[in-house]
Amino acid sequence: MPVVLRTTLGPKTYFPNISRISFEGPGSDNPLAFRYYDENRVVAGKTLREHFKFAVCWWHTLGGTGADPFGAPTKDFAWLRASDPLQLAREKMDAGFEFITKLGIPYYCFHDFDLVAEADTLAESRRRLDAISDYALEKQAESGVRVLWGTANLFSHPRYMNGAMTNPDFAVVAHAAAQVKNALDITLKLGGEHYVFWGGREGYCSLLNTDMKRELDHAARFLHAAKDYARANGFKGHFFIEPKPMEPSKHQYDFDAATSIKFLREYGLDRDFKLNLEFNHATLALHTMQHEMQVAADAGMLGSLDANRGDYQNGWDTDQFPMNLYELTEAMLVLLQAGGLQGGGINFDAKTRRNSTDPADLFYAHIGGMDAFTRALIAAADILEKSDYTRLRRERYASFDSGNGRAFEQGQLSLEALATLAAQQGEPEQRSGKQELFEQFLNRYL
C-alpha cells in the first residue's frame, strides 16, 4: 500500500512560506510545483513512486552549509544553530521531516553522525544515537516517512586517515566495527530497508607502505562480520557497496562497478551485497552512469542509485543536482531494460550550490531533480515501446540467433572450427552500427 504522508509537525516550522508541493502539470509556471512528477502516474507498468522510491539525504540537504576547500560556509540554516548537540539534532530532525513531508518524498538516508554529532567516546556516541533515533521514530510514525538505507561515516574522523576496515592498525579496525554495529542497530531500529558501505578512505596513496592483498582480505572479513551480525539480528534487506575511484583516497578499492563486483564475488559476498551507484562517481571513474548501471545490471547487482551529476570541467565530486535530461534518459533506458532497481531507490545525494543560500533553494533543487527523472523515464519508456530502438539493437546481433552464430554462443565451436568458417565465408560484409539513428531516438522522445 502507498505510504500516506501527513504534515503533523511541532509548533516551530523552518519553511513557513512553503506548503505541500503538488503536481500542477507541464503548463505550470510555479517553481514550487511538480510539472512532470505525478507519483500515481503509471509508466511501463509501475507508478512513478514505485519506480523511483525517492529519498532525501541527511548530509547535504540538512547539513550542507556551502563550505568548500577554498571558503567558509555561506548558509546559515536555522536548524543548525543550537549549541547542544542533541538539541541541534532534534531541530535538524524537525526541519528534515517538515521538508520531506512538504516535498512528498517517502524516504530518507543517513550516516550515523548526520543524525547527531559524534561524541568523544563510543558510549556517549551511542547514547546520543539512541536518543535521536527515539525522536526519529516519533517523526516517522507521524509522517509515514521511512528509511531507505543507513550507513556509518568511516571517513571524516582523523582516526580514519588510513582507512577504516582496511586500516593497518587493528585498533582502528575494531573501532570502526563498533561504529558499524551502532549504525546497524539504529538502522534496524528505524526500520531501514537497506544498509550502505562507502569506502571513502578504503584505499591507498602509495603502494610503498601498503600491503594491498592484506587490506582487501581485512575488508572482506569486516563485511562478512557486519553481514552476519545484521542477519542474526533480523535484517532482511540488501547491503550495498558504493563505488568511487578516488577522492579522498588516491586509489580506492571500490574503484568502479566492475572492480566492486569482482571483489564481492572473490570473497563470497555477492549473495548479500549489491551496488549503490552514484552518477558523479561514475564520471570520476571516466565512465558514464549508464555504463556503470549496465555493468551492475548484467551481474544482477543493480541495487540503488545516488542521484547527482558532476561538472565536466572539474575533476572532483561536485554533487550537483541531476538536471541533464539526455544523460538521465540513457540511464533510465538501462533501468527499464534491467527490470528496475533490486531493492533500493533513488537518493538525492546532491547539494545546492554554494551561492544558493535560501532554504527555498532546497525545494527548487529537489523538484527539478524529480521532474527531470520523470521526464527521462517517460522518454525511455516511449523509446522502448514506440520506436525501432529495440528491434534495431536486436538486429545488430541477429547473426548469433541461429546457425553457426548460435552454435558459438552455446560453446559448440572450437577455435579450429571458427577458423574454417572464416576461410569459407571470406571477408565479412560491413554492417552499420547506426549510432546517429539511435541518438535520434533520444531527441525524438525527450
N, C-alpha and C positions, 0 to 999 in steps of 0.2 A: 504494500500500500504506500502511496506517496506520503512523505512527511508533511505534516501541517505546520507551517511556520507562523508563530504568533509574536507579537512585539510587546509582550508584557515585560516592561523594564522597570528599573528603580526610578526614583524621583529625579536623579541627575541624568541629563542627556548631553551628548557630545556633538550631535549633529542635529540641532533643534530645528533648522530650517529645511530639513530634508525628510520627506515622508517615504513610505514604501514605494520602491521603484516598480513601475508597471510596464506592461507591454503596450505600446501605442502604434506599432506598425511602421513600415518604411516611409510613410508620408509625414511622420512626426519630426518637428524641429526641436523637440525638447531634449537637451543633453542629459537630463536626469530621467530618461525613459529608454526602454529597450525598443529598438526599431526592428530587430530580427529574432531575438531570443524570446520565444514563447514556449515555456517549459513543457507545455502539454502538446505541442505540435509533434506529429508523428512523421519521422523521416526514416526511410529504409527499415520500417517495421518496429521502431522504438521511439518513445518520446525523447525530446531533446534532453530532458532531465535524466533519463536513463542512459543515454549515450555518453553524457559528459561527466555527471557527478562532480560538478564544480566545487572547489574548496578554496577558502581564504587562508593564506599562510600568516602565522602569528608574527614572524620575524620582520619581514619587510613591511607588511601592511600596518601593523600596530607599533613596531619597534624601529622602523626606518626613520632616521632623523635627517637624512640628506648629507651626512658626513661622508667624505671620501678621503683618499690618501693625501689630498692637497688642500683640504679645508675643513673647518669646523661645521657642526650641524647647522642647518638652515630652517629646521622645522621644530617649532615649539608647541607640541601637541599637549592639550590639557591633561590627557590621561597618563603623561609621563613625568609629572612634576612632583609627586609625593616623595618625601624623603624616606619614609619607612618602606622597606621592600615589599611587605605583604599588602600594605595599603595601595602602593603603586600597582601591584599585580591585580588587585581587585578592581581598581579603576580601569586598568587596561582591559580586564575581562568585561567590565560593563560596556566600555567603548566598542570592544570587539563584537559582542553579541548584538549591540544596537546596530552596528554596521552590517553584520551578516544578515540579520533578520530584515532590515530595511532593503537590503540588496536582494534578498530572496535566495541566497546560496545555502545549500543544505549541509555543507561540511566545512570543517577547518582542520588544519595541520599544525603541528607544533614541534619544536625542540623542547627538551625538558626545561632549560633555563631561558626560554622565551616566556614561559608561563610565570616564572618568578626568578629573581636574581639568585645566582649561586651563592652559597654561604661559605664560611671559612672551613667548615667540616662537613663530612658526608652526612653525619647525623642531623646537623642543622639544616642542610640542604633537603634532606628527606622530610624533615618536619615542615618546611615551607611548601614542598611539593604536595604533601598530604593536605595541608590547609587550603591551598589554592585549588587543588583538584576537587575538594569538597564543594567549594564555591562553583567550580565549573559544572559539577553535576547538577546543582540547582539551576544554573543558567540553561543547561541542556534540557532539563525537564520542562522549564518554562517555554522554551522556544522550539523544541523538536530538532535542533541542530545537533549533528553528530561529528565524531572524529573520524576522518578518513584514514589518517595514519599519524603515529607519533614517532619520535626519534630522539636521540641524545646528541648534544653538542660535544663532540670529542675532538674539537679543533681550535677553539678560541683560547682556552686557558694556557698559560705558559708551560704547564706540566706536559702538554701535548706537542711541544715544539718538534719532537722527533717522532710524532705519531702517537696513536693510542694502542690499538690492538697489535700493531706491528712495532711498537717501541722496543728498543734494545734493552730497556730497563724493566725487569719483571714487576717492580713495584708500581710502575705507571700502568702496565697492562692490568694488574689487579685492581687498581683504582678505576680504570676505565670499565672493567667488568662490574664493579659495584654501581657505577653511574648508569650503565645499561640496564642492570637489574632494576634499579629505581625507575628508570624511564619505561621499561616494560610493565612494571607494576602499575604505573599511572595510566599507561595506555590501556591496559586491561580494565582498570577501574572505570575509565571513562568510556568503555565500550568501543575502543578504537578498532577499526576493521582490519588495519594492516600496520606494519612496522618497517621503517626505512633505516638502512645503514648507508651513510655517505662518508667515504674515507677521505675527508678533506686534507688530512696530513698523513694518510697511509701511503707512503711513497718515499722517495729519497731525493737528495740534492746532489750527492756524489756516490758513485759505487766504490770509491776508495775506502770508505768507512762503513759500507753496507753489505750485510750478508742477505741478499735478496731471497734466496731459497728458504732460509730460516724464518725470515719475516713473513713470507707467504704461508708457510706451514703454521705459524702462530696465528695469522689471521683466520685461517680455516678452523683451527681448534677453537678460537674465540667464537666464531659464528656458530659452530656446532653446539657449543656450550649454551649460547644465548637461545638458539632454537630449541634445544632440549628443555631448558628452563621454562620458556614460554609455553611450549606444548604441554608440559607437565602441569602447568597452572591454567590450562583451559583455553589457550589462544588458538583460534581456528583459522585466522587469516593468513595472508601471504607475507613473507619477508621480501623486501625489495632492496636491491643494490642500485645505487645511483652513480653511473659512470661520469668521470670527468678527467681530462687528460693531464691537466696541470693547474696551478694556482689554487691553493697556496704552495703545494709542493712542486718541485721542478718536473718530476715524473711520478704520477700517481699510479698505483697498482690497478685501479679500476679505470684504465685509460679510456675505453670506449665499450660499446655493446659487445663486440666480438671478444675483446680481452676479458670482460667480466663473465661472459658465458663460458669461455674456456676455463676460467678459474673455478666457477661453480661446478662444472662437470668434472673437472680433475679431482676435486676434493669431495665429491658426493653430496653437494649441497643443492643440486638442481631440482630435486623433488619439492623442496620447500621455498626456494628463492626464485623470484623473477626480477625484472628490471624496472626501475623508475627512471625514465629518460627525460632529460631536460634539453630544450631547444638550444640554449646558449652553449651548453656543454658540448653538444654535437658539433657546432660550428668551431669551437675551440679545438676540437679534435680533427679539424679540416674535413669534416663530413657534413652532410645535411641531416636534418631531423628525420626526413623520410627514409634516408639510408639506415639510420640507427633503428628506427621503428621496424623497418623491413627485416633487418638482421635479427632483432628480438622476436618478431612475429614468426619468422621461419624456424626459430628454435623453440617456439611455444612459450616465450618468456616476455611477451609484451604486456607488462603488468599495469603501469601507471605512467602519467606524464606530468612534468613540471612545465607550466606554460610561461614562456617569456621569449625574448629574442635578443640577439646581440647586435652590436654596431660593427659593420664590416670594416670600418676604418679604425677600430680599436681592437687590440689584441688581448682584451681582458673581458671579464664576465660583467657586462653592463646591466643585465637583468631588466631590460626594458619590457614594457607590456606588449603582448603579441598582437600586432595590427597588420602584418604582412599577409594579405589575402592569398596571394599566389603560393607562398610557402605553406600556409595553412591548408590550402586545398590539396596540395600534393600529400601532405601528412594525413589528411582525412581520407584520401584515396587508399592509403595503406591501412588505416584503421578499419575502414569498412570492409575491405577485401580480407582482412585478418579476422573478421567477425567481432571486432570491438576489443576493448581492454579486458585483460584477465584479472578482474577483481578490483583494480584501482579506479582512479578518476583523474580529473584534470585540476591540478593545484596551481593557483596563480602565484608562482614563485617569482614575483616581479615587483619592482619598486618604482614609484613615481619619481620623476626626475628631480634633481637637486633644487631646481628653481620652481618646482610645482609645490608650493608651500601651504596651500589651503586644504583643510580637511575634505572639502568637496571634491578635490582632485582625485582622492581615492575612489570616489564613486565614478567619476568620469572614466578613469582608467579601467576599472573592472567592467563597467557597462560596455565600453569599447571592445575589450577583450572577449567578452561573452558574445557580443554581436558578431565579432569577426569569426570566432569559431563556428557560430551558427551559419553564417553565410558560406563559409568554407565547406561545412558538412553538407549543406543543401546542394552546393555546386558539385561536390564529389558524388553525391547520390545521383544527381541528374546525369553526370558523365557516365556513370556505370549503367544507368537504366535507359538512357535515351540516345546515346551516341554510339559510334562504332569502336570506341576505345577498347572494350573487352574483346570484341571479335578480332580486331587488328592485332592486339597483343597475342591472342591465341594463335592466329595465323602465322606469326613470326616463328613459332615453334612447331608448326604442323608436321614438319618432316620427322619429328620424333613420336608422332601419334600412331604410326603404323609401319610395317615393313622393317627394314634394317635399322631405322632410327629407333623404333620401339624395342627391337632386339638389343640394341646398345644400352638403352635405359634399363633394361631388365638384366644386364650383365651377361648376355649370351654371346657377345662377340669378343674375340681375343684381339690383341694388337695386330697379329698377322692377318686376321680376317678383315680388320678395318683397312689395313694397307692394301689388301687385294681389291676391296671395294673401291678404294680411291683410284687405283690404277684403271679399273674398269670404267669408272664414271668420267675420268678426265677432269679438266679444270671446272670447279663449281660455278654455277650461274650466279651473277651478282644480284643480291636482293636488298632493296632499300629498307632502312630502318624507320623511315618516315617520321623522324623526330619532330620536324616542324609541324606536321599534321597533329601529332599528339599534343604539342604545345597549344595548338589552336583550340583543342577541346577545353582547356582550362579557361582561355579567354572568352570562349563562346558562352560558357555557363556561369561565369562569375557575375 
